[in-house]
Amino acid sequence: MNVKQAREGLSEKVEDINMKLKQTENQMNEHFEMAKAKKKAGDERGALAALRKKKLLEKRLATLEGQSIMMES
């Protein structure tokens, strides 16, 4: 493995992480909107479940951001 191949591999991993970051952010937004809609419809348990899922996605987002920073530096 030479330096060029290593850089390309690292670049691909950074792109994958960035793609996962965007997907996770979109999922967080979807779950937040779902929670608002369920709360408005009177489904408080469903709203809380959606917020719990959003919270898990926030933790995943933090992990991915840390990975991205480590890869880029």
BELPEZI-V641055 format. One record per residue. N is the residue number from 1. RES is the residue in three letters. PHI is phi in radians with two decimals (* if undefined). OMEGA is omega in degrees with one decimal (999 if undefined). D_LAST is the distance of its C-alpha to the last C-alpha in whole Angstrom. Layout:
BEGIN
n/res/phi/omega/d_last
N/RES/PHI/OMEGA/D_LAST
N/RES/PHI/OMEGA/D_LAST
END
This chain:
BEGIN
n/res/phi/omega/d_last
1/MET/*/178.5/20
2/ASN/-1.78/-176.1/19
3/VAL/-1.10/-178.6/16
4/LYS/-1.09/178.9/17
5/GLN/-1.14/179.0/18
6/ALA/-1.12/178.5/14
7/ARG/-1.11/179.5/12
8/GLU/-1.12/178.3/15
9/GLY/-1.10/178.4/15
10/LEU/-1.15/178.9/11
11/SER/-1.09/178.5/12
12/GLU/-1.13/179.7/15
13/LYS/-1.14/178.2/13
14/VAL/-1.12/177.8/11
15/GLU/-1.09/178.1/14
16/ASP/-1.08/179.5/16
17/ILE/-1.12/178.8/14
18/ASN/-1.11/177.5/15
19/MET/-1.13/178.4/18
20/LYS/-1.13/176.7/19
21/LEU/-1.05/-179.4/17
22/LYS/-1.11/179.5/20
23/GLN/-1.09/-179.1/23
24/THR/-1.14/177.4/22
25/GLU/-1.08/178.3/23
26/ASN/-1.11/179.0/26
27/GLN/-1.12/178.1/27
28/MET/-1.05/179.4/27
29/ASN/-1.10/179.2/29
30/GLU/-1.10/-179.1/31
31/HIS/-1.21/176.8/32
32/PHE/-1.16/178.0/32
33/GLU/-1.13/178.0/35
34/MET/-1.10/179.5/36
35/ALA/-1.10/178.8/37
36/LYS/-1.11/-179.0/38
37/ALA/-1.15/-179.9/41
38/LYS/-1.19/178.0/42
39/LYS/-1.12/179.8/42
40/LYS/-1.13/-179.7/45
41/ALA/-1.42/177.5/46
42/GLY/1.66/179.7/47
43/ASP/-1.65/-175.2/45
44/GLU/-1.20/178.7/44
45/ARG/-1.13/177.6/43
46/GLY/-1.13/178.6/41
47/ALA/-1.14/178.8/39
48/LEU/-1.14/177.8/38
49/ALA/-1.11/178.7/37
50/ALA/-1.14/178.3/35
51/LEU/-1.21/176.1/33
52/ARG/-1.12/178.0/32
53/LYS/-1.12/177.8/31
54/LYS/-1.07/179.8/29
55/LYS/-1.10/176.7/28
56/LEU/-1.09/179.0/26
57/LEU/-1.17/176.5/24
58/GLU/-1.11/177.4/23
59/LYS/-1.14/178.1/22
60/ARG/-1.10/179.1/20
61/LEU/-1.08/178.9/18
62/ALA/-1.08/178.7/17
63/THR/-1.11/-179.9/16
64/LEU/-1.12/178.0/14
65/GLU/-1.11/176.5/12
66/GLY/-1.11/177.7/11
67/GLN/-1.11/-179.4/10
68/SER/-1.09/179.6/9
69/ILE/-1.10/-180.0/6
70/MET/-1.13/-179.2/5
71/MET/-1.23/-175.7/6
72/GLU/-1.36/-177.8/4
73/SER/-1.59/999/0
END
